[in-house]
């Protein structure tokens, strides 16, 4: 943890994250929207690198597998197949519809994805 974080957010020294942690804030809100019957679509699921987050609280907030009915991961990169936080991987192909049934999801998560998209309007 850098000196800036420790100086302005001393609580991060104790719990591993600060009150300004965007991931904790975002996923607390998402968790309020889901239950054991929810179907969650993780758009841009990636390989699931956050599963190795050293902060167990934040890691637990971000992993819905086993807490909801199903997590479908969508990504253009086949590395998503190895994401340990999803139940099922489906590949996105440019110019084709998403490979999910219409109106099937209760929640769609899109975290750290939009900045990687080159064409937001087609």
C-alpha positions as CSV (number, residue, x, y, z in Angstrom):
1,X,0.0,0.0,0.0
2,X,1.4,3.4,-0.9
3,X,2.2,6.2,1.5
4,X,-0.5,8.4,0.0
5,X,-3.2,5.8,0.7
6,X,-2.0,5.2,4.3
7,X,-1.8,9.0,5.0
8,X,-5.2,9.9,3.8
9,X,-7.0,6.6,4.5
10,X,-5.4,5.2,7.6
11,X,-8.2,2.6,8.0
12,X,-6.8,0.8,5.0
13,X,-3.9,-0.2,7.2
14,X,-6.3,-2.3,9.4
15,X,-9.0,-3.6,7.0
16,X,-7.0,-3.5,3.7
17,X,-9.3,-1.0,1.9
18,X,-10.3,2.6,2.4
19,X,-13.7,4.3,2.7
20,X,-13.0,5.6,-0.9
21,X,-12.6,2.1,-2.4
22,X,-14.8,2.2,-5.5
23,X,-14.9,-1.6,-5.8
24,X,-16.3,-2.0,-2.3
25,X,-18.8,0.7,-2.8
26,X,-20.0,-0.6,-6.2
27,X,-20.2,-4.2,-5.1
28,X,-22.0,-3.4,-1.9
29,X,-24.7,-1.8,-4.1
30,X,-24.8,-4.8,-6.5
31,X,-25.1,-7.2,-3.6
32,X,-28.2,-5.3,-2.4
33,X,-29.8,-6.1,-5.7
34,X,-29.3,-9.9,-5.9
35,X,-30.5,-12.9,-4.0
36,X,-30.1,-16.7,-4.2
37,X,-32.5,-16.9,-7.1
38,X,-30.8,-14.2,-9.2
39,X,-29.2,-14.7,-12.6
40,X,-26.1,-12.4,-12.9
41,X,-24.4,-11.7,-16.2
42,X,-20.8,-10.5,-15.9
43,X,-20.2,-8.5,-19.1
44,X,-16.5,-8.5,-19.7
45,X,-15.8,-11.2,-17.1
46,X,-12.1,-11.6,-17.9
47,X,-10.1,-14.3,-16.3
48,X,-11.3,-13.4,-12.8
49,X,-8.1,-11.9,-11.4
50,X,-10.0,-10.4,-8.5
51,X,-10.4,-13.9,-7.1
52,X,-6.8,-13.5,-5.9
53,X,-7.6,-10.2,-4.1
54,X,-5.7,-10.3,-0.8
55,X,-8.6,-8.5,0.9
56,X,-11.1,-11.2,1.7
57,X,-14.0,-8.8,2.3
58,X,-13.7,-7.2,-1.1
59,X,-13.1,-10.6,-2.8
60,X,-16.3,-11.9,-1.2
61,X,-18.3,-9.0,-2.4
62,X,-17.2,-9.4,-5.9
63,X,-17.8,-13.2,-6.2
64,X,-21.4,-14.1,-6.8
65,X,-20.9,-17.7,-7.7
66,X,-22.5,-20.0,-5.1
67,X,-24.6,-17.1,-3.7
68,X,-26.9,-16.6,-6.7
69,X,-28.6,-19.1,-9.0
70,X,-26.1,-18.6,-11.8
71,X,-23.4,-16.3,-13.1
72,X,-22.9,-16.2,-16.8
73,X,-19.6,-14.6,-17.9
74,X,-19.4,-12.9,-21.3
75,X,-16.1,-11.8,-22.9
76,X,-14.4,-11.5,-26.2
77,X,-11.3,-13.1,-24.8
78,X,-11.3,-16.9,-24.3
79,X,-9.4,-16.5,-21.0
80,X,-12.8,-16.0,-19.5
81,X,-13.3,-19.8,-19.7
82,X,-10.9,-20.0,-16.8
83,X,-12.7,-17.5,-14.6
84,X,-13.3,-19.2,-11.3
85,X,-16.0,-16.8,-10.3
86,X,-18.6,-17.7,-13.0
87,X,-20.7,-20.8,-13.6
88,X,-20.7,-20.6,-17.3
89,X,-18.7,-18.8,-20.0
90,X,-20.1,-17.5,-23.3
91,X,-17.9,-15.8,-25.9
92,X,-18.9,-12.4,-27.3
93,X,-18.4,-12.0,-31.0
94,X,-18.2,-8.5,-32.5
95,X,-21.3,-7.6,-34.6
96,X,-23.4,-10.4,-33.1
97,X,-26.0,-10.3,-30.4
98,X,-25.0,-11.2,-26.9
99,X,-25.2,-15.0,-26.4
100,X,-27.9,-14.8,-23.7
101,X,-31.6,-15.1,-23.8
102,X,-33.5,-11.8,-23.9
103,X,-34.5,-10.5,-20.5
104,X,-32.9,-13.4,-18.7
105,X,-30.7,-11.5,-16.3
106,X,-31.6,-9.9,-13.0
107,X,-28.4,-8.0,-12.9
108,X,-25.7,-7.2,-15.5
109,X,-22.3,-6.3,-14.1
110,X,-19.9,-4.3,-16.2
111,X,-16.8,-3.5,-14.2
112,X,-13.6,-2.1,-15.8
113,X,-14.8,-2.8,-19.3
114,X,-16.1,0.4,-21.0
115,X,-12.6,1.9,-21.1
116,X,-11.6,-1.1,-23.4
117,X,-14.4,-0.6,-25.9
118,X,-13.4,1.3,-29.1
119,X,-16.9,1.7,-30.6
120,X,-19.6,2.5,-28.1
121,X,-22.2,3.3,-30.7
122,X,-22.9,1.1,-33.7
